[in-house]
Amino acid sequence: MAKKTRKTIRTIPQDRTPIPEQAPADRIRNFEEVALGYREEDARNEAERCLLCPDPACVGACPVSIHIPGFIERITENDYRGAYDIIADANLLPAICGRVCPQEDQCECVCPVGDTLEPVAIGRLERWIGDLAIAEDWHNTPYIGPSGFKIGIVGSGPAGMACAADMAKAGCKVTIFEALHQPGGVLRYGIPEFRLPKKVIDAEIENLKRLGVEIECNTLIGRLFTLEQMLGEMGFHAIFIATGAGYPSFMGIEGESLHGVLSANELLTRCNLMGASEFPSHDTPLELGSHVAVIGAGNTAMDAMRVALRSGAEKVSCIYRRTRAESPAREEELHHAEQEGIEFHWLTAPAEILGDEAGRVRAMRCIRMELGEPDESGRRRPIPIEGSEYEFETQTVVYAIGTNANPIIGQTANLELDERGYIHTDESLATSMAGVYAGGDIVTGAATVILAMGAGRKAARSMKSYLGIRDSDVVYQAERRESEGKRFGIDLAERNFARVRVA
């Protein structure tokens, strides 16, 4: 076989391959996906831009450590199934992560191509392979020998799904408990279909079920039964809590109890999960009015604004106390919102929500801001401008300023919580209850899908160690063999033990 010529910045395609999109004027009238995905020739062209670095920084920057140059090289070789196999070894949800993960702040951020040109579009390539796998019905279901252990997962979002997959592959009988009536967690209720189609979520969940994972919906842990009951009479050997952090935040200003004030989570859940945008065909009402104001400028705010626009609002405005430069939203989401006609009111903060005689929102009293010195977040602190208050007409106010931990688990279990109400864990993601682990947003606060998946996989490694299940990825690392040695031919890192349940 001829030796491949080493690629350089000068020999690769210079321009990042664009992704086809719906025109803004068309897409604001439907919930179909905005970014249409690469064609085969697009994917092959973009894959050629990867330098196939011998020591790839992108792998270390990926929270689940996908071997990125490996799967991209397979694309250039027309071995698309091989590319999928490499991704699927680390990531159960490639079609999802390729759409919603902030690759620009992770793997693409450290791509050396980006030092001179635009970085390789790793996320778009991952999405293309994930979509191809769904279309071709590819799935990797290994032979699984039963271990005899029973695992409970609380929450069916990305952290719970990732942990469930790894524990199922380890031979455990895994059951996911989901409070809502459909699985997927924030992937289903929090992300609109124009960014993440439900058919993609369904296909990825089906891969999880092929591993033998059972999903029980309409099951609220802490109300139907407790963690203590799961570990006791229900016979679970270990539990992973992945409930996310969906409890909304408000500002505490006057008027928040008026009709027409809601959280972004409520708006998105009504539309994404309960069909409110199709009322009265579905039973869930929405009643947005003609003008919707969304407070906040993160990704959830962008989703809420764009959903409101597609759900009948004539005008949608973003109210944010800093400037566009400080917005935490992805650049792509900001750009799409601007294209769709969202009005942005930067350096503006609400001071009071005003109501009419019927107790419904009629306007907000806002104040203009200026930026001072950086605060603890590293962004410049917004400072009110004296005498700059004005009235801003709106019929609906949506809060998208962050979320908190849902208190139910903390209230009903003997778990140590931190000062913010999130579950406290050690470095292995073990909680204060033996056999109970936690990860994702319920531990860190709101983060990304791929970081939640990374936490789920980390928790699975810790749970396998706790249960004494052989984990070849951990046990047979070269550095462990050298540092710990063997006894009777068994690596000392295994430290197997037998669990004894006292009657």
PEMO-V302207 format. One line per field, one symbol per residue. phi: phi as a letter, one per 20 degrees, with the letter a starting at -180 (. if undefined). A space follows every 50 residues. Layout:
phi->???
This chain:
phi->.fffffecgfeegfdfffdfcffgfeffdbdfffeenfegffffffffff elgfcfffffeegdlfffffffffffemeffffffffffdcfcffeffed eegfdcfffdfffffddfffefffffgffffffffeleaddffcefened ddddodfffffffffffffeneedceddfeecfplffeeddfffdbffff ffffffffffenfecdelcefodfbdfffffefemfebcdecemcdefdc emefnfeffodbefffgffgefdcmffdgefdeeeclenecdddepbeff ffffffffffeoffbccddbeddgfefeffgffgffffgenfeddflccf dadddefendgcacedceccedffefenefffcfegmdfbecfadcddec doccfffffffdcedfdefenefecefemfefdgndcbanffdengbdgf ffffffffffffffffemefcffefdfgffffedmcclndfffflfbded eef
